């Protein structure tokens, strides 16, 4: 009898150890360390009009990728740190870092949890919008004119309860911290919370309501309290086509009451799913900005996007017009009339070789009486070659230019040519 018990215990522990080993082996197989070496040349490091600094610099970045994402749960993680060495301006040497996390957990009780986190430490004068990719090709409006180290961390958890195939109620939170060592820029922090509900009355008719509150703290500028209410009615004509009627109200209140304003806006939109890989959307409307002090603004708003993603070709085309609010950035420019068009295309010639290009044009207009307009242009091309599954070569070129119609701001004009060669080895 004792011998039977010993055998049973042995079998149980063997099964546990085997299962643990299999689980650990599965986790380890999803962890992929890598190292990247990038050589980069810029003929205008600080994006200045005169006295451009040119240099070649090298970044050595070890990192790790982990992914076990499926339809119900999982984590996507890509994190790296880099040692940046300048050839001539060695006083600019520093440690860079990038980390992007996307996680979700969908429970059987219909409570769903999502988490996004983005961290960057860089001295690049042009900062990409957080939670966007290289293919999105979207940058914040504010641009530094010096190589100053900054870091940003954005964490955004979402909790929701799904009470129908497309109906849900939940709350989203965001903490956005920006810290910079650049002269003339300021640190900032945003805390943002937004409860929301989307309810489909039937297959054809749905409504969406949301409220957002944001508290902004700035190092030197007045602090901010912002409120936004949005409502939408959605009409689904076919399983592939949905139209929407949208309305919104925004209230921006600053601690010194010098820049308070309200925005009223309405729009009509439509989205269409051409196929499982091709989708498009368009929206047009009007906005009214009422300022407590200063000149009111109003104008047309519009945006449109088309996205194609298949095994060989991916492209994103996007246009946006009306206004933007540049907050929690290097310059904290605030409300601006704004127009932007961006696009990118990547095509795989075969499994090992891909080519791509991207471009952008954007214009911002000051709300003051000067009529100042700034226009920024960007273009680039890239080629990637994967001779082995673990080794990748990438060659890129980028061109950036900023023009202004305002004589006194001509020093803000610049041109930059940049070339990059990157070698990445992944285990």
N, C-alpha and C positions, 0 to 999 in steps of 0.2 A: 504493500500500500504506500509506504513511504517512497519507494522507488518510482511509483507511478506519479506521485505528487512532484517529485524532483523533475521527472521528465516533462510534466505539464508546465511547471515553472520555467524550465529551460526553453521549451517551445514558445511560451508567451514572450519571454524576454528576447528571444531570437527574432520573433516577429516585430517587436517594438524597435529593436535596434536596426533591423532591416528597413522598416518603414522610415525611421529617422534618417538613416543613411540615404535612402532614395530621395526623401524630401530635401535633405541638405544638398545632395548632388544636383537636384533639379534647380534649387536656388542658385548654386554656384555656376551652373551652366548659363544662367541668365545675367551674370555679372561679367562685364566686358571692360577691363582696363585698357587704356590707350595712351599714346603719347603723340603729340603733334608739334612739329617744328615749322614755324612760319617766318619767312623773310619778307619784309615789307618796305617799300620806298614811297615817300611822299615829297613832292616838290613845294608843299606849303603846309608845314606841320600845324601851324596855329590858325590857318584859314584867315590870313590878314591881307590887306590891300597892298601894303608895301613891306619891304624888309622881310620877305618870305624866308623861312628857315627850311632847308632841305636836309633830309637825312635818310639813311637806311637803318632799319631796326629789326631785331630778331626776337621772336617770342617762342619759348620752349614751354609747352603746356602738357603736363600729365593730367589724366582725368579718368573718369569711370562712367560707364553707362549701365543702367539696369532697367529691365522691362519685363513685367509679367502680366500686362494688361489683357483682359478679355472682356466679354460683353457685360459681366456683372461686377467685376472688381479688378483692382490692380494698381501698379505704380509704374510710371515712366520717369526716369531720373537721368539727367546728364549734368555732371559737375566736373569742373576743371579749375586748376590754378596755373598761372603762367608767370615766368620770369622774363621781363622785357628788357632788352639791352639795346641802347642806341649807340650807333657807331661814332658820331661826332659829339652830340649833346648828351654826354654820359650822365649829367646831373638829372636827366629825365628818367633814368632807369627806375623801374618800380615792379611791384608784384600785382598782376591782374587776376581776376577770378570771374567765373560764370557758373551759375547753377540754375537749372530749371527742373521743377517738379510738377507732375500732374498725377493726381491720385483720385480714385473713386471707390465707393462701396455701395452697392444697391442691395438693400435687404429684402427678405421675403415678406416683411410687413409693410413694404412700400415706402419706408423712410430711406431716403437716399442722401449720401454724404459725398461731397466733392472738395478737393483741396488743390489750389494752385499756388506755386511760389516761384518767384523770379529774383535772382540776385546777380548783380554785376558790379565789378570794380574795374574802372577803366580811366584812361586819360584822353580818349577819343572825343574831339570837340562835338561831333554829331552823335547823339544818343538815339538808339532805336526805341520806339514805343514798346513798353513792357507788354508781355503776353502776345507778341507778334514774332514772326519768323523772318528769315532772310528773304523768302519768297514774297512775303507781304510788302517788303520794301517801304516801310513807313517809319518816319523819324519824327521826334518831337519838334515843335516849331522853333523853340529857343536853341541857339547854337553858340557854343563857346568860341572865343577867339584866342585861346591859349591852351597849352597842354597842362591842365590841372587835374589831379587825381580826384575822382568822385566815386561814390558807391551808392547804390540804390537797392533796397529790398522791398518787395511787394508780396504780401501773403494774403490770400483770398479764400477763406472757407465758405461753403454753401451747404445749407441743410434744407431739405424739402420733403414734403409728403405728397406722393403721387396718388390721386384719388380717381384717376381715369387714364385711358391710353395716352392722352396728351394733356390732361388737366393736372395741375400741381399748385401747391402753395408752399412758400418757403421764405428764407431770409439769406441774404448774401452780405458778407462783411469784407472789408478791405483795409489793410494797414499799409501805407506807402511812406517809406522813410527815404529821404534824399540827403546825403551829406557830401560836401565838396570842400576842397582846399583851394579852389580857384579864387583869385582876387576879383571882387566885383560880383560874385555869385553868392547865394545864400542857402543855408540849410532849411529844410522844410519837413513837415510830417502831416499826413492826411489820415484821418479815421473816417471810414465811410460805412454806412449800414443801410440796407435796402430790403424791406419786406416786399413780397410780390405774390400775385396770384394769376394763373392762367386757367380759364374754365371754358371748355367747349360744350355748348348747350346741346349740340348734336354734331353730326359729321360735317355740316356746312357752316355753322355759326359758332364763333368763339369770341371771348373778351379777355383782355389782359389789363391788369392794374398794378401800378407800382408806386412806391414812395421812397425817396432817397434822402438821407441826411448826411452831410459831410462837414467835418470840422477840420480846418486847416490852420496849422501853426507855422509861422515863418520867422526866420531869424531877425530880419529887419523890417519887412513889410507888415502892414496891418494883418492881424489874424482874421480868419474867415469862418462864417457859418453859412452853409448853403442848404437849400431845400429844393427838391424837384418832385413833381407829381406827373405821371404819365398814364394815359389811358388809350387803349386801342380796341377797335372792333374789327374782327377778321371774318371774311367771307370766302369760303373755299368753293370755287366754281367746279373744279374737277380735282381728282386726287393729285394732280401735278401743278395746279394753279390756285394761288390764294391772294386775295386783295385785302387791303387794310386801310382803315381810317384812323388817324392818329392825332392826339392832342397832348400838349405838354405845357407846364408852367414851372419856371425856375426863379428862385429868389436868392440873390447873392448879398450877404450882409457882412461888412467889414467892421473891425473893432473901432476905427476912427470915423466911420460913417461917410468917408470921403468918396468912395467908389461904389456905393450901393446901387443895385439895379435889379430889374425884373425882366424876364424873357417870356413871351407868349408865342407859341408856335403850333401850327397844324399842318398836316400833310396827308397825301394819299400814296399808297405803295402797292406794289405787286411783286410776287415771287413766282418763279416757274422752274420746275424740275424737268429739264429736257431728257435726262437719262440718269442712271445711277452715278455717273461720273461728271455730268455737266449740269450746272445750276446757275440761275441768274436772278437778280432782284433789282428793282428800281423804286425810287421814292422822290416825290416833289412836293414842296409846300411853301409856306411863308412864315416869317418870324417878325416879331416886334420887340425891340429892346427899349425899355423905359428906364432912364437914369434919373436918380434923385438930384444929381448935380451934373451938368454937362449936356451934351447933345444926344438926343435919342437916335437910334438906328433901326432900320428895318430893311428887309430884302427877301429875295427868293432863296429857298434851301432846296438842295437836291443831293442825291447820292445814288450810285448804281454800282453793282458788282457782278462779275461773271467769273466763274471758277470751273476749270476743267482739271480733273485728276484721273489719269489712267496709268497703265503700266509703262507707257513710253513717253507721254507728254503731260506736263503740268503747266497750267498758266493761270495767272490771276490778273484781272484788269479791274480797276476801281477808280471812280470819280466821286468827288465830294465838293459841295459848295454851300455857302451861307456864312457860317461863323464857326469859330472854335474858341475854347477857353484854355489858354496855355498856363497851367498851374502846376506847382510842385516840380519845376524844372530849373535849369541854371539861371534863367533870367526872369521867370515868373511874369510873362508879358500880359497875362489876363485876357480879356475879351478882344478878339480881332475878327474882322471880316476875313474870310479865308476860302481859298479854292485850291483843290489838289487833284491831280491825276497820277496814278501809279500803275505800273505793270511789270510783270516778270514772266519769263518762259523758260522752262527746262525741258530738253528733249534728249532721250536716250537713243543714240545711234545704234548701240547694241548693249549687251549686259555690262560691258566694261567701260564704255565711253559715253559721256554726256556733255552737251553744250548748253549754254544758257545766256540770256541777256535780260537786262532790267532797265527801267527808266522812270523818271518822275519829273513833274513840274508842279510847283506850288507858288501861290501868291498870297501874301497877307497885306491887309490895308489897315493903317492906323485909324482909330476912331477920332483922332484930333482933327483940327481944321487944316493941318498941313497938307493933307492928301497924300501922305507918304505911302508908297507901294514898294514892297520888296518881293522879288521873284527869285526863286531858287530852282536850279536845274540839276538833275543827276542822271547819269547813265553809266552802264557797266556791261561787261561781258565776262564769261567764265567758261572753263573747260576742265573736266574731271576725268581721270583715268584710273581704273581699278585693275592693275595687272594681276593681283592676287586678292583673295577674299579679305585678307588682313592688311593690305597695303593700298593707300590711296594718294594720288597726286592731284593737286588742284592749282590752276593758274587763273588769276583774276586781274581785271583792270577796272578802275572806277574813276569817273570824272565828276567833280562838283563845282558849281558856280553860283554866286549870289549877285544879283543886280538890284539897284535901287534908283528910283526917279527923284530922290530928295538930295539936293546938293550937299547939305550939311551932314548927311549920313553916308557920303561916298566912301568913307574909310571902312564901312561895313562890307563893301564889295570885295569879292575874292574869287580866285580860280584855283583848283587843285587837281593834279593828276596823281593817281596812286596805283601801284602795282603790287601784287602779292603772289608768292609761291608757297604752298603749304604741302607738307608731307605728313601723313597720319598713319601710324601703325596701331592696329587693334588686335587684342588677344581674344 
